[in-house]
Amino acid sequence: MLQDRVEEYLGAIYRLRTGEGEPLPLSQLAEYFGFSPVSIHEMIRKLDDGGWVDFHPYRGVTLTERGEASARALLRRHRLWERFLTDSLNIPWDEAHLIAGDLEHAAPELVTDRLAEFMGEPDACPHGGPIPPALQSSEERCLRSLGAGAEARVTRISPETPALLRRIAKQDLIPGRLLRILAQTETETRVHLQDMPEPALSIPETDAQAIWVELM
Ligand SMILES: [Zn+2]
């Protein structure tokens, strides 16, 4: 839930600002969310501490590189769901916006990418909002999509949900780690980690969907 709130704020800053790098006054966020200036200020402080935004006293808030990437990914999911809901399910566009607001937090990146493919890589939502392109380079693949024998380097963990990040940290599957896939079944991916004391790991399917790698 905290991650959802962080994303809500990053998405709102991205939507409301007048241009990239332009500080957004906190009064606009207060108006958008209908919260008091004090609670907006408190949340912005937390986001600043977390490295998501930079707070500029008296001027407003800008997104850091990390915040920018997260906001773009959120808008991409939101607008792709809107397209699907209106075009494929014939849901009116005002309702589609509300439903997409829930779905945007729930779907893993693999689903978003498949959805984009399924909808023919649309470049705008039904309301005309541009759909940001996927961030990962074409060589980046989801661990789940590879087969036994593949050798790869971990590049990214996404989505960055806290519980998932804790599990992945425990297995030491941090970006830069080299691995080889021993076996891939419906429920788990077994990998061999290079230069690690405990080289063989079993990764549940849901976690493997969030681990992005480049092939060696
Ligand atoms: Zn839209």
Residues whose N, C-alpha, C, O or C-beta is under 5 A from the ligand:
A	BS01	ZN	E82 C125 P126 H127 G129
